[in-house]
Amino acid sequence: MNKNLIAFVSFFFVMATFGQTKKLTLEESVLQQYRAFRPDQVLGFQWLPETTQFVYFEELGRKLMIANPKNTKGTELVSLSEVNTALKSDFRSFWGVELRDRSTFVLTDGSSYYDYNFTTKKGNLFATTPEGAANQTMNSSKDRVAFTESNNLYFIDKNNSKVAVTAETNSGIVSGQTYARSEFGITGGIFWSPQSSYLAFYQKDETEVADYPLLDINQTPGKLVNIKYPMIGQKSEKPRVGIYNLASKQTVFITPRGAVDAYLTNLSWTPDEKFVLIAEVNREQNNMSLNLYNAQTGAFVRTLLNEKNDRWVEPEHPAFFPSKTSNNFVWFSEKDGFQNLYFYSIEGKLIKQLTANKFVTQSILGSNTAGTEIYFKATGPNGMNSLAYKVDLKGKQTLLTKTDGTHTVAVNHDGSYFFDEYSNHNTPSKSVLVDSKLNETVWVESTNKYKDYQMGTSEIKTIKAADGTTDLVTRLIKPSNFDATKKYPVLVYVYGGPHAQLITNSYLDGASLWMYWMAEQGYLVFTVDNRGSDNRGFAFESIIHGRLGVNEMDDQMKGVDYLKTLPYVDASRLAVHGWSYGGFMTTSLMLRQPGTFTTGIAGGPVTDWKYYEAMYGERYMDTPAENQKGFDEANTLNYVKNLKGKLLLIHGTSDDVVVMQHNLALVKKFIEAEKQVDFFPYPMHQHNVSGKDRVHLMRKVLDYVLENNK
């Protein structure tokens, strides 16, 4: 070979290697994935109502820009300094800005609400909520704000005065907040009607729900803090829906038509404000009725549809009204095995099943002004994707996003354009504008923010589940200096429960950056989304019913079998880690598959399902009175004598989701069985350890693996 060519190749190799010599620190991997390493993206994108123009941020949110799809090089609409001068405010950025109309936006600091007209360059303070207010919710016209204080509901009227909607002196009766522990897709408890004539709200009576004690160690002496926590099979919340009439200042209440502790959820208003639709689910969660009520009187009008299933029925989306001039609505249902869209009349007649996909519809993005097209997100045939589609009222469906990946889409008022920001395995982030003929204009395409760092690779493959037929997706992260002739220890990261999917077609494939740090320590990091996880359809997810942990473990063990077929895996050095349901899976695998893993780290684990909350737990396990065999089978306390290897249990002492009784009960059983385990509390942290303490947590977890998986 030519000597000059050899020298050039050697120089190129050295320079390429030099360019990637930065080593990722654990602190960076935990704290900077969505900060310093955040890909280049469009910030603050919003369509200007009823136009093809849009606004976005520049200079880290200090400039509000305006542009259009034919000229994405925007012009400055207004600067933050101009707004602060006009409003006599001190905003640090435009983050959180919401457009009210074509010329006005709303900004809030969390308590004061301002509007600003960027045509006249004038603005004013229109609402001020008191200190201690929570759950602030603006109406659709963005000129009124409702909020809660303690257990009561209020709103600010047009004179910026506080108006009480409820005045409950019993702290156990709570209005305007989420209830049912935010199951059934519940994210809030306040619902303005379309024209703000009414204010609907959830109300829960939790006076009979047991108090659960948490300890505040920041006071001297420590202070007992009680929370309401309805455990499986015990007394639960009793819901009502209130409807406050702003004109008459009167409230009517709607109660369950079944048992007093049935669930009222997925509330929506008809466009004409005459009715509310509420899904009522029985406590057993196997029977759901979508009911129509008169908004003025609260009277029951009729049941629009009913669904039953021996496993569970779980409505998570309110009725969607495509047209502002019609009460006909779209309803989500997975009664055919996959979440699909159904178009109903307000009389309860099925007009058309709009989609009949063998994949999951995830959410509705909106509709065009005419109400003839509905835009929605769905996985498509590959459950790792999140794509955008449209469907008309005759059921004609069109895929809008051409490229596989995870897409965030905003459609303008008439569907003539949409904004699409996506990533996938090979693309950190790409922002495009797309016209009605699906022609794309690339706006922003991010560089690889990790290009100067030593970063390993991720491989996505499929294996067969324990049933021998179902495909499971796996992710294997390898170090940057991977050598197939060597043997590597493996850390298996697991969740395994419903409503979660660890592997997605996004950049880094859904992995946390700390996994790549761990790979650089000479590890392989492996994950499999077992049956029971999200975005694969009802049969795939509901296989877990009544026997939590069984099929999930069987599939995880198939993942272990796969690892053992790889010549570069050291099968004698396998470790496992997971949090919450993943903590349950970790303890279950350590105790029910003893000897498979040398080391386990279980964070915030469910250890005995009878200690878990009713809403989630009864859906998947029923109650001990109905399914004692299933509870006994899943109870990790029953298997403590099987422990082989090292086990670290971690818990936040103020965990109000998986209460620390789970971990303490398990530790007690280990002591009784004369088994040594390690336990580490995070004082005053709740279910997740956040902030800078998360670095401490991940160092604790990963050091434990490095020190013990030998």
BASE-894235 format. One record per residue (C-alpha): x, y, z; residue in one letter. Coordinates in steps of 0.2 Angstrom, whole numbers, padded with zeros to 4 digits, always signed. Layout:
N
XYZa ...
END
This chain:
710
+0000+0000+0000m +0006+0018-0004n +0015+0025+0011k +0007+0042+0009n -0010+0034+0009l -0006+0024+0025i -0001+0040+0033a -0017+0049+0028f -0028+0035+0034v -0019+0034+0050s -0021+0053+0052f -0039+0052+0048f -0042+0038+0061f -0033+0048+0074v -0042+0064+0071m -0059+0055+0071a -0055+0046+0087t -0049+0062+0095f -0065+0070+0090g -0075+0058+0100q -0064+0057+0116t -0075+0066+0128k -0082+0054+0141k -0099+0056+0147l -0100+0059+0166t -0114+0051+0176l -0120+0068+0181e -0122+0073+0163e -0131+0058+0159s -0143+0060+0173v -0146+0079+0172l -0142+0085+0154q -0151+0073+0143q -0165+0086+0140y -0154+0101+0143r -0136+0102+0136a -0140+0087+0125f -0157+0093+0120r -0158+0092+0101p -0161+0108+0090d -0180+0110+0089q -0193+0124+0086v -0198+0131+0103l -0216+0137+0107g -0224+0133+0090f -0242+0138+0089q -0254+0142+0074w -0261+0159+0074l -0280+0155+0075p -0289+0154+0058e -0274+0157+0048t -0259+0149+0040t -0247+0160+0050q -0238+0153+0066f -0228+0160+0080v -0212+0153+0089y -0198+0158+0101f -0181+0163+0098e -0166+0168+0109e -0172+0155+0122l -0189+0162+0123g -0185+0180+0124r -0192+0184+0106k -0209+0180+0099l -0207+0177+0080m -0220+0176+0067i -0219+0166+0050a -0228+0156+0038n -0225+0139+0029p -0219+0148+0013k -0206+0158+0023n -0200+0150+0039t -0188+0164+0042k -0198+0173+0054g -0199+0191+0058t -0200+0198+0076e -0217+0200+0082l -0213+0207+0099v -0198+0206+0112s -0200+0201+0130l -0193+0218+0135s -0207+0226+0126e -0220+0215+0134v -0213+0218+0151n -0213+0237+0149t -0231+0237+0143a -0237+0225+0157l -0225+0232+0170k -0221+0214+0173s -0205+0204+0175d -0206+0189+0164f -0190+0180+0160r -0196+0171+0144s -0212+0168+0133f -0213+0150+0140w -0231+0146+0143g -0238+0159+0131v -0255+0155+0124e -0264+0163+0109l -0281+0170+0113r -0285+0176+0095d -0276+0182+0080r -0269+0197+0088s -0268+0193+0107t -0259+0181+0118f -0260+0177+0137v -0245+0176+0149l -0245+0170+0167t -0232+0169+0181d -0243+0156+0189g -0254+0168+0199s -0256+0184+0188s -0264+0183+0171y -0260+0196+0158y -0266+0198+0140d -0256+0207+0127y -0261+0214+0110n -0246+0213+0098f -0255+0224+0085t -0258+0239+0097t -0243+0234+0109k -0255+0236+0124k -0259+0224+0137g -0267+0222+0155n -0269+0211+0170l -0285+0202+0169f -0285+0190+0183a -0275+0187+0199t -0276+0171+0209t -0272+0171+0228p -0256+0164+0235e -0259+0145+0238g -0271+0143+0223a -0269+0127+0213a -0276+0119+0198n -0278+0135+0188q -0288+0132+0173t -0292+0145+0159m -0308+0144+0149n -0307+0142+0130s -0308+0160+0127s -0294+0163+0139k -0301+0177+0149d -0307+0168+0165r -0297+0157+0177v -0304+0144+0189a -0294+0137+0203f -0294+0128+0219t -0289+0133+0237e -0288+0119+0249s -0303+0108+0246n -0314+0122+0237n -0316+0129+0220l -0316+0147+0214y -0315+0157+0199f -0310+0175+0195i -0324+0185+0186d -0322+0199+0173k -0319+0212+0187n -0304+0202+0193n -0314+0197+0209s -0314+0180+0217k -0330+0170+0217v -0333+0155+0227a -0341+0140+0218v -0340+0128+0233t -0339+0132+0252a -0336+0115+0260e -0330+0116+0278t -0327+0097+0278n -0310+0094+0272s -0314+0077+0266g -0325+0084+0252i -0314+0090+0238v -0319+0100+0223s -0310+0104+0207g -0296+0092+0208q -0291+0076+0200t -0299+0061+0208y -0298+0042+0206a -0279+0045+0209r -0278+0052+0191s -0283+0035+0183e -0295+0034+0167f -0285+0048+0159g -0290+0061+0172i -0278+0076+0172t -0288+0089+0180g -0305+0092+0189g -0311+0108+0181i -0321+0110+0165f -0327+0126+0158w -0342+0125+0145s -0338+0131+0128p -0345+0148+0130q -0341+0149+0149s -0359+0149+0154s -0356+0135+0166y -0341+0128+0176l -0342+0109+0179a -0330+0100+0191f -0326+0084+0199y -0330+0082+0218q -0325+0068+0229k -0330+0063+0246d -0316+0055+0254e -0321+0056+0272t -0322+0037+0273e -0306+0034+0265v -0292+0028+0277a -0279+0040+0282d -0261+0035+0277y -0247+0042+0288p -0231+0050+0280l -0218+0058+0291l -0211+0075+0288d -0193+0075+0295i -0190+0093+0291n -0199+0099+0307q -0193+0096+0325t -0200+0085+0331p -0205+0076+0315g -0223+0079+0310k -0236+0067+0305l -0244+0071+0288v -0259+0061+0283n -0265+0057+0265i -0280+0049+0259k -0276+0032+0252y -0289+0020+0247p -0281+0003+0246m -0288-0012+0236i -0304-0019+0243g -0306-0005+0256q -0317+0010+0256k -0315+0022+0242s -0319+0040+0236e -0338+0044+0232k -0338+0055+0217p -0350+0068+0211r -0350+0080+0196v -0355+0098+0200g -0361+0110+0187i -0361+0129+0192y -0372+0141+0182n -0363+0157+0181l -0379+0167+0178a -0390+0160+0192s -0375+0156+0203k -0383+0139+0207q -0375+0122+0207t -0383+0105+0202v -0374+0089+0206f -0373+0072+0196i -0371+0056+0206t -0367+0039+0200p -0382+0029+0194r -0374+0013+0201g -0365+0011+0217a -0359+0027+0227v -0341+0023+0224d -0342+0020+0205a -0331+0031+0194y -0337+0046+0185l -0324+0051+0172t -0320+0058+0155n -0332+0073+0156l -0335+0083+0141s -0347+0097+0135w -0358+0097+0120t -0354+0112+0109p -0371+0120+0112d -0368+0119+0131e -0385+0110+0134k -0377+0093+0139f -0362+0085+0148v -0356+0067+0144l -0349+0057+0158i -0342+0039+0158a -0348+0029+0173e -0337+0014+0177v -0342+0002+0190n -0330-0001+0204r -0325-0018+0197e -0321-0009+0181q -0329-0021+0169n -0344-0011+0165n -0344+0006+0157m -0359+0017+0152s -0357+0034+0143l -0372+0044+0150n -0379+0061+0144l -0385+0074+0157y -0395+0090+0156n -0382+0104+0160a -0395+0116+0167q -0404+0103+0179t -0391+0089+0181g -0405+0077+0176a -0400+0060+0167f -0406+0060+0149v -0400+0044+0142r -0386+0031+0141t -0377+0034+0124l -0367+0017+0124l -0362+0003+0135n -0346-0008+0135e -0342-0023+0146k -0327-0034+0147n -0323-0048+0159d -0305-0041+0161r -0308-0023+0161w -0315-0008+0153v -0304+0008+0154e -0311+0024+0146p -0296+0037+0145e -0303+0050+0132h -0318+0061+0134p -0330+0062+0119a -0323+0073+0105f -0334+0084+0095f -0327+0087+0077p -0339+0101+0073s -0344+0117+0084k -0361+0116+0076t -0366+0098+0080s -0367+0087+0095n -0362+0072+0086n -0346+0065+0094f -0331+0053+0092v -0328+0040+0105w -0312+0029+0108f -0315+0011+0111s -0304-0005+0111e -0319-0017+0110k -0313-0024+0094d -0295-0027+0102g -0287-0011+0097f -0291+0007+0102q -0301+0014+0087n -0313+0029+0084l -0332+0028+0083y -0344+0042+0077f -0360+0043+0086y -0375+0054+0086s -0380+0063+0102i -0395+0051+0102e -0383+0036+0105g -0384+0029+0087k -0368+0023+0079l -0366+0033+0063i -0349+0025+0058k -0334+0016+0064q -0321+0028+0058l -0306+0017+0060t -0304-0002+0061a -0285-0003+0063n -0276-0017+0070k -0265-0005+0079f -0268+0008+0093v -0275+0025+0091t -0266+0036+0104q -0275+0053+0104s -0285+0065+0094i -0276+0080+0088l -0291+0090+0082g -0302+0093+0067s -0304+0105+0053n -0315+0120+0055t -0329+0111+0044a -0329+0096+0056g -0326+0084+0041t -0309+0078+0045e -0302+0072+0061i -0283+0071+0065y -0276+0058+0076f -0260+0050+0083k -0258+0031+0081a -0244+0019+0082t -0247+0012+0064g -0242-0006+0061p -0226-0004+0071n -0230-0001+0089g -0214+0008+0092m -0220+0022+0081n -0231+0037+0085s -0238+0044+0068l -0251+0056+0063a -0266+0051+0052y -0283+0059+0047k -0299+0051+0044v -0315+0059+0036d -0333+0055+0043l -0335+0042+0030k -0320+0032+0037g -0307+0036+0023k -0290+0036+0032q -0274+0044+0027t -0257+0043+0034l -0250+0061+0036l -0232+0057+0042t -0222+0049+0029k -0207+0044+0040t -0207+0031+0054d -0203+0038+0071g -0211+0047+0086t -0220+0063+0079h -0227+0078+0087t -0240+0086+0076v -0250+0102+0076a -0263+0105+0062v -0269+0122+0057n -0287+0127+0057h -0292+0120+0040d -0279+0106+0038g -0270+0115+0024s -0254+0114+0033y -0247+0105+0048f -0231+0106+0058f -0222+0090+0062d -0207+0088+0074e -0200+0070+0075y -0186+0059+0079s -0182+0041+0076n -0167+0029+0078h -0156+0038+0066n -0163+0056+0068t -0160+0067+0083p -0174+0079+0078s -0182+0086+0063k -0195+0100+0061s -0205+0101+0045v -0220+0110+0038l -0231+0099+0027v -0245+0105+0015d -0261+0097+0011s -0253+0087-0003k -0240+0081+0010l -0226+0090+0002n -0213+0094+0016e -0202+0109+0019t -0188+0106+0031v -0187+0119+0044w -0175+0113+0057v -0164+0098+0057e -0154+0094+0073s -0136+0089+0073t -0130+0074+0084n -0127+0082+0101k -0117+0067+0106y -0105+0067+0092k -0090+0072+0102d -0093+0059+0116y -0089+0041+0117q -0106+0034+0114m -0111+0016+0112g -0124+0009+0100t -0142+0003+0102s -0149-0013+0093e -0167-0016+0091i -0173-0033+0088k -0188-0045+0091t -0189-0061+0101i -0203-0073+0104k -0213-0071+0120a -0216-0086+0131a -0232-0090+0122d -0221-0095+0107g -0230-0084+0094t -0230-0065+0100t -0216-0054+0095d -0207-0044+0109l -0196-0029+0105v -0179-0029+0113t -0166-0015+0115r -0147-0019+0118l -0135-0005+0121i -0117-0009+0118k -0101+0001+0123p -0092+0012+0110s -0077+0000+0111n -0088-0016+0109f -0078-0031+0105d -0088-0047+0100a -0073-0058+0105t -0075-0053+0124k -0088-0057+0137k -0099-0043+0144y -0109-0043+0160p -0127-0037+0157v -0139-0025+0167l -0157-0029+0162v -0168-0013+0165y -0186-0018+0167v -0204-0010+0170y -0216-0022+0162g -0232-0015+0168g -0247-0008+0159p -0247+0010+0152h -0228+0010+0149a -0217+0007+0134q -0198+0007+0136l -0193+0005+0118i -0199+0018+0105t -0193+0023+0088n -0186+0039+0094s -0168+0045+0096y -0159+0034+0108l -0174+0022+0106d -0182+0028+0122g -0167+0024+0133a -0161+0035+0147s -0144+0042+0144l -0137+0034+0160w -0139+0018+0151m -0126+0023+0138y -0115+0029+0153w -0116+0012+0160m -0112+0004+0144a -0095+0013+0144e -0091+0005+0160q -0090-0011+0151g -0108-0017+0152y -0122-0022+0140l -0139-0014+0145v -0154-0024+0139f -0173-0021+0139t -0188-0031+0133v -0206-0024+0132d -0215-0039+0138n -0233-0044+0136r -0243-0032+0148g -0234-0016+0142s -0242-0002+0131d -0246+0001+0113n -0249-0017+0107r -0267-0019+0109g -0279-0026+0122f -0275-0044+0121a -0256-0040+0123f -0259-0029+0138e -0273-0038+0147s -0264-0055+0148i -0259-0049+0165i -0276-0048+0172h -0278-0057+0189g -0260-0064+0189r -0248-0049+0189l -0230-0054+0187g -0233-0071+0179v -0233-0068+0160n -0222-0053+0162e -0208-0064+0171m -0210-0078+0158d -0207-0065+0144d -0192-0057+0154q -0185-0075+0156m -0186-0077+0137k -0176-0061+0136g -0163-0069+0147v -0163-0085+0136d -0160-0074+0121y -0145-0065+0130l -0138-0082+0134k -0137-0086+0115t -0126-0071+0112l -0107-0077+0112p -0102-0060+0120y -0113-0061+0135v -0107-0067+0152d -0122-0076+0157a -0115-0078+0175s -0115-0059+0177r -0133-0053+0175l -0141-0039+0185a -0158-0032+0185v -0165-0015+0190h -0182-0007+0189g -0193+0006+0198w -0212+0005+0203s -0219-0009+0193y -0201-0012+0188g -0197-0013+0206g -0211-0026+0208f -0203-0035+0193m -0186-0034+0200t -0190-0042+0217t -0201-0055+0208s -0187-0060+0197l -0174-0061+0211m -0186-0071+0222l -0196-0082+0209r -0182-0085+0197q -0168-0087+0210p -0150-0088+0203g -0154-0080+0187t -0147-0063+0192f -0133-0060+0204t -0139-0043+0208t -0155-0034+0209g -0160-0015+0213i -0178-0012+0216a -0184+0006+0218g -0201+0010+0225g -0207-0008+0222p -0225-0015+0225v -0222-0030+0235t -0239-0035+0240d -0254-0029+0229w -0266-0028+0244k -0256-0012+0249y -0259-0003+0233y -0272+0009+0228e -0289+0003+0223a -0291+0012+0206m -0276+0004+0197y -0275-0012+0208g -0293-0018+0207e -0293-0015+0188r -0278-0028+0186y -0280-0039+0201m -0299-0037+0207d -0299-0039+0226t -0292-0052+0238p -0310-0057+0242a -0312-0061+0223e -0294-0067+0219n -0285-0072+0234q -0275-0085+0224k -0269-0071+0212g -0264-0060+0227f -0254-0074+0235d -0246-0079+0219e -0240-0061+0216a -0235-0057+0234n -0216-0056+0234t -0216-0058+0253l -0220-0076+0250n -0204-0080+0242y -0191-0072+0253v -0182-0088+0257k -0178-0091+0239n -0166-0076+0238l -0149-0079+0230k -0137-0065+0227g -0137-0046+0232k -0153-0036+0233l -0154-0017+0236l -0171-0010+0240l -0174+0009+0238i -0189+0020+0243h -0194+0038+0245g -0200+0040+0263t -0214+0052+0257s -0220+0041+0243d -0238+0043+0241d -0240+0032+0226v -0232+0015+0231v -0232+0019+0250v -0216+0013+0260m -0226+0000+0269q -0222-0011+0253h -0204-0011+0256n -0204-0011+0275l -0215-0026+0275a -0203-0035+0263l -0188-0031+0274v -0197-0037+0289k -0200-0054+0280k -0182-0055+0275f -0177-0052+0293i -0188-0066+0299e -0181-0077+0286a -0163-0072+0291e -0159-0066+0274k -0147-0051+0272q -0153-0037+0260v -0148-0019+0258d -0161-0005+0260f -0159+0014+0256f -0172+0027+0260p -0172+0044+0251y -0179+0055+0265p -0194+0067+0260m -0194+0061+0242h -0210+0055+0234q -0212+0041+0221h -0198+0047+0210n -0181+0054+0216v -0179+0070+0207s -0168+0085+0205g -0149+0084+0209k -0153+0070+0221d -0156+0059+0206r -0138+0059+0203v -0135+0052+0220h -0149+0039+0216l -0141+0033+0200m -0124+0032+0207r -0131+0022+0221k -0140+0010+0209v -0126+0008+0196l -0111+0007+0209d -0121-0007+0217y -0122-0016+0201v -0103-0013+0197l -0098-0019+0215e -0109-0034+0216n -0112-0041+0199n -0096-0052+0199k 
END
